[in-house]
Amino acid sequence: MLFKTIAIAADHAGFPTKEYVKNYLEEKGITVKDFGTYSEESTDYADFAHPMATAVENQEYEVGIAICGSGNGINMTVNKHQGIRAALCWKEEIAYMARLHNDANVCTIPGRYVSNDEAIAILEKFLTTAFEGGRHINRINKIPVK
């Protein structure tokens, strides 16, 4: 894996997937900072997404993982942060292209729409794919709004 420090956050709908993914990564020897939530009790994804995104933005962690039911709400939230390029990944190929062409630094997973095995496959692809650079650098540099 390219990354050894990962921040993770989820809401109640993403909690079961978050726990599965977190345990998997820790078994692989990766440092995982869990920003919550810590149960399936109803929560607001922004309460956990913003602290996780800030930690990635401040380079306290190399990349982040965000999980909610559809993936949409938490993805919109983390992308409000200037230094975040979050990609909603529901297939391995999307995760691959998010890293290869977009240098995504947060992988967002729709917890209600992928199995645990699919979530792991998506993350494996995301965490092992390097940014291609080249013609994509100029495109990425145009993303921030000043």
N, C-alpha and C positions, 0 to 999 in steps of 0.2 A: 504494500500500500504506500502511496505517496505521502500520506498525512498521518501524523502520530498524535495530534491533539485536536479533538473535535468537541464542539459545543452542540448540545441537543435540546430541543424544546418541543412541547406538544400541548394540545388542549386535551380535554377529557376524551374526545373521539379518537385522538391519536395516541392516547396513553398506552393501550396494549401493544401497539406496534413499536412505540418508543422503548418500552421495557425490553421487548424482544431484541430490537436492534442494539440497544445499549449493552445488553448482556453479551451479545455476539461480538461486538467490537472490543469489549473489555477482555473477553476470552482470547482475542487476537493480540492482546498487549497494548491496545490503543488507549490513551488517556481520554476519558469522556467526562465532560462537565455537564451535569444534568440541571437545566434551568427550570424544570417542572413541565407540566403539572405532575403531581405525585399520586393521583388516584383517578378514578373514572367519574368522580363528582363533577357536575357541570361547572365549567370555568369559561373565561374569555381568553382566547388565544393570544391576544395582544399583551396580556400581563406576563407572558412567558417569552413571547417572540421578541419583544423589544430588548430585554436584557441579553438574550442570546445573540441577537444581531449586533448589539453594541460591543459585546465581547469579541466577536469575529472582526468587526470593523476596527477595533482597537488592537487587533492582532494578538490578543490574548490566546486565541485558538486559531488554528490554520483554516478550518472550514466549519460550517455548521450544518445541522440537519434539523428541519422543521417538519412537523407532522400534525395535521388536523384531519377532520373527516374527509373533505374533498380535496384538501391541500390549497384551495384557493384563498381562503381568508388569511391563513398564516403566511402564505406566500406574498400576498399584497402588503401585509404588515411589515415583514422584514425588508421588502424592497423599498420601503419609505426611507431606509437608511442609505445615506450617500455612498458608503463603501461596500454595499452589498449588491451582489448579482445572484439572486436566487432563481432557481429554475424548478418549475413544477414537473417532476419526473414520475411518470406512471409506467414507463418501459425502460429497459436497459439502454436501448438506442437513444432515447431522449437524454438520459444521463450522460452517455458517451459524448453526444454532440454538445451538450451544455458545458462540459469541461473542455473539449477539444477546440471548439470555435468561440465560446463565450467566456471562458475562464470563470465559470460560475463558482462562487465560494459558499453557497448554501444549496443543499439538495432538499427540495420539498417533496414530501411523499403524501399521497392521499390515502390515509390509513384505512378508510372504509372500502377502498376499491382495489387494494392489492393484498395478496396473501403475505404472510411472514416470509416465505421463501422468495416471493417476488421482490419484497422490500430489500432483502439481503442482496439479491442479484443486482438490483438497481444501485444500491450503495457500493457494492464491489466494483461495478463499472465506473461509478462516479469517483471513487477514491483511488482508482488505479489508472485513470486517464489523465495524461498531462496536457496542458494547454499547448496548442500548436503554434501560437504566435503568428508571425508573418503578417499576412494581409488582415488578420483579425484584430491586431493591436490597434490600428487606427479606428476601427469601428467601435471597439470597447472604450477607447479614449473619448469618444463623442457621447457616451451615455450620461456622464455627470452633468447636472444642470447647476450652474453657478448662481 
